Amino acid sequence: MIGGLLSLLSAVTFAYANASVRRGVLTGTVLQAVAISLPVALPFFIVAMLMTGGFQVLVDFSWTSLGLLVLAGVVHFAWARYCNYRATKAMGANLVAPVQQYSLVITLVLAVVWLGEALTPLRIIGIALVVIGPALTLSPNKNMTVAATLAVEPVNGVKPFDPNYAEGYFYALLSAVGFGISPILIGMAFERKGIAIGIAGGFVSYAAATVAIALPLLVPSQWRSFKAVDGESAKWFVISGIAVCFSQMFRYMAIAVAPVSVVTPIQRLSLVFRIYFGLMLNPRHEVFGDRVIWGTVISFTGAVVLSVTTDSVLQAIQFPAGIVSLLTWHWP
């Protein structure tokens, strides 16, 4: 259950981080967003490592584990985050979300092939519900509107929202690939399980990504662009950085104690939560529909299904032999 709870906390904080960065990129650039939001997380990881004994765990990591964590950090926090922010700036966080569901498929396939994890009927049902919920929430319908069209005049100097679908979908797909691969790399890196191991692994990945994203700033033109960030955008980038820091801390801890095939689907609930946070922070610069409640109910049901084990269900409920045989089936 602890893995499911950590995954859910990761989903909520990640959704808020997306809504916050959406607010920031209304006037700021994507490079500014990544370059500011990444470093602010490192102090929090250091404090968490001091509290959990993470530094001793860090020393015990093998070179293979360190290499996988570094690669995961660059793939997730540099590549996928940049593409996610680029897509979000182009067409808003709500329209990006459905495309990023493909990351779930990539992760689960690789979890079975590379990590030797098994799919059970309960996991298949839970995965389907978690995917269907956000899809239902975000699918176009006759009542769905671009809220920004309500604003005929710029608000706080920001023009009404006009989505760039081509750019948005392209970078959303690239971000889905990065978000789909990184959990597998993390799972392969953790030779042992434990909360401290997850926090130490997150620190390594964050540090590697911070170095990677600092390299473009060595180019004079990019550095000048970075320094030109306005105070309002910088504030939201910092807030987003702190939120995504806790999201990733919960995520790494969840992967360190639970199967990737359970953690990743529950994290898809962020696609639902970002609707609410988007309504709070960016009502004029997102796309909204009337299916939020049903999507939330279905997704939470899927999260509950993914959070319980087949053994616990069989112990709580006496099923006929045929149902037991079905529930204990697994692949591979």
N, C-alpha and C positions, 0 to 999 in steps of 0.2 A: 504493500500500500504506500510506503514512503516514496517509492519511485514514481507512482502515479501522482502523488501530491506535489512532489518537486516539479514534475512535468507541467502540472496545471499552473503552479506559481510562475514557471518560466513562460507559459503562454500568455498570462495576464500582463506581466511586466514587458514582454516583447511587443505586445499589442500597443501598450502605452508608449513604448519607445518609437514605434512606427508613426503613431499619431503626432508625437512631439517633433520628430525629424521632418514630418510633412509640413508642420507649422514653420519650421526653420528654413526649409528650402524654398518657401514662397518668395523669399528675398535673398537667400544665400545660395552658394554653389554646392554641388555634391562633394567635391574635394574638401571644402571647408567642413562639411558635415562629418565626413569620415575622419579627417585629420584631428578634429576637436573631440569627437565622441569616443575615439579609441583610447587615447592616453588617460582620460579621466577615470577609466576603470581600474587601472593598475594599482593605485593606492588601496582601493577596496579589496582587491585580491590579496594584497600584502597583509592587510589587517586580518582577513579571513584565514590566511595561512598561519599567522601567529596564533590565532585562537584554536586552530585544529591540528597543529603540528605538521602543517603542510611542507615546511622547509626540509624536514627530515625525509619526508616522502619524496620530495623533489630530488634529493641527493641519491635516493635509491632507484630512480628511474633508469632503465637501460638506455643505451644510445638509440636503439630501435624505437623505443617508446617516445623518446625526446624528438626524434626525427618525424615520427607520425604526428605528434602534437604540433610541431612547428608547421608541418604541411597543412594540417587541419586548420590552424590559425590563419594562415595565408589564404587558403581556399575560402574559409567561412567569413572571417572578419575583414579581409582586404578585398578579395574578388567579389564574393557574393554580396557583402554589405554594400560595396560601391554600386554594383548593378541594381541592388534593391532600392537604394536611394535615388539612383538615376531614373529607374522606372517610376518610383513614387513621385518624383518631381514632374515627370512627363504626364502621368495620367491619374495620380492620386493613389493612396494606399488601398482603398477599397477595390479598385479595378485590378490592381496588381495581385491581390490575394488569390483569386481563383487560379491564375497561372501557376502560382507557387505551390499549389497542391501537387504538381508533378514531382516535387522534391520528395514527397512521401512515397510515391511509387518507386523512385530511384533508390531511396534508403532501404525499403523493405526487400526489394529484389537483391540488393547487395548484402543485406544482413543475412539472408538465406544462403547466398552463394559464398560469401567470404567469411562470415562469422559462424556459420553452421547453426544459426537459430532456426527454430521451427515455427510454422504457422499452424495454429489450432482453430477449430470452428469458432470459439469465443473470440479469438483475436481477429479472425476474418470478419465476424459480425461487427465487432467494435470498430475496426478500421473503416468498414463500409459506412457506419453511422457517422463517424467523425468526418469523413469526406463528404457525405451527403449533406450534413448539416450546413457547413459553410457554403457548399455549392448552391443549396436552396436559398440561403440568405443573400447570396451575391449574384444570383442569376437574374438577367433582365426580366422585367415584367411591366405590365402596362402602367403601374403606379410608380415605377422607378424613375427618378429624376436626377439631373445634375443640379445639385443645390446651388451651385455657383451662378446658375442662370437667373436666380432670383435677384442677384446684385447687378444692376445695370451700370453702377458707378464703382470705381475702385474703392476698396475698403482698406484704410491705413496705407494708402499708396500702392496696394496690390490689385492688379487687374482681375476681373472675373475669370474663373477657371475655364480653360479651353483644353480638354485632354488631347495629348499627342499620342494616338493609339499605336502607330507604327513603332516609334521609339520605345514607348512604354512596354509593349508586349515583347519586344526583342530583348530588352534588358531584364524584364521579369523572368523570361525563360532562362537566361544565363544565370540569374540569381538562384533559380530553382535547381539548376544543375549543381551549383556550389553548395547550397543548403542540403541537397540530397546526398552528396558525397561525404561531407564533413563528419556527420555522426558515425559513419562506418570507420573512418580514420581514427576517430576518438575511441570507438569501441575496440579496435585492433590495438591501440596504444595501451589500454588499461589491462595489464597482466594480472592485477589483483583488483579487488573491489573495496570500496570505502569512500566516505564523504571527503576525507582529507585528500585522497588520491584525486578525486574529481576537481577539487579546488586547485590543487597544485597543477593539474593538467590544464585547467582553464588559464592559469597565470602564464604558463609556457606559451600557449596559443596566442593569448592577447599580446604578450611581449613580442613574439615573432611578427604578428600582424602590424603592430605599431612601427616596428623597424621597416617593414615592407612599404607601408603607406607613407613613411617619412621620405623615402627615396625620391618620389616625384617632386617633393618640396625643394629639392636641391636645384631644380631648374628655376632660374631667376623669375621667369614669367609666372610660374605656378606659385612661387613664394610671395610675389607681389599680390596675386589674386587672393591667396590665403590671408594675408595681412589686412586686406581690404574688407574683411567680414564686419558687418555692422553689429552693434550690441544686442539687438533683438534676436537676430538669427543665432548669434553665439550663445545666448541664454538657452534657447531651445535645443541647440546641439549638445550643450552640457547636460541638460535635463535628460535628453534622449540617451546620452552616453552612460549616465548613471543608471537609468532604467534598464538598458540593454545589458549593462554589467551584471546586475542582479539576475536578469533573465538567463544569461549565459552561465552564471555561477550555479543557479538552480539546474540548468540543463546538464552541465558537466557532472554535477553530483548525481543527478538522476541516471545518467548513462553509466556512472560508476557503480550503481547499486541495482539497476534494472536492465532488462533486455532493450536493445535499440528499437526492436519491432514494437515495443510497448510505449517507450518514451516519445518517439517521433510522432505517432498518430495523435497522442494527447496534446502535443504542442501545436497541432493544427487548429486547436481551439482559439488560438490567437487570431485567426481569420474572422472569428465571430466577435471577439472582444474589441478588435480594432474598429468595428462598426460603431460601438458605443463611444469609444474614446474619440473617434473621428467626429462624431456628432457633437461631442463636448468641445473639442479644440478647433475643428476645421469645418464648421457647418456649411460654409460657402464654397468650400474647395474640395468636396468629396461627392461621391455618388451614393445615394441611399435608396433603400427599397422598403417594402412592408412585410418582409418575411423574416425579420430578425428574431422574433420570439420563437417561431417554429424551428428555425435553424439552431438557436441556442439550446432548446429542449432536446433535439435530436443529437446534437454534438455532445452534450453533457451525458446523455444516455450512453453514447459510444465510449466516452471517457471512463464511465463507471464500469462498463463491460471489460475494457482493457485493463482496469486496475485490479480485477479479481483473477484468481487462478482457477484453472479447471478443477484442481483438487479441492479447493475451498468450496466451490459450488457443489461438487458431488458429496462433500461432507455435510453441507447444510440441507440439501434436498435429495430425497430418495427417488431416483429416476428408474424407469424400466431398463432392462439389460440393453435393449436396442438403442435407447437414448444415451446410455453410458458409453456404449461402443462408439457412437457418433461423436460424443464430446471428447473422448480420449484420442480420437484420430489426430494425426499431425502430419505435416509435410515440411521437409522430407523425413 
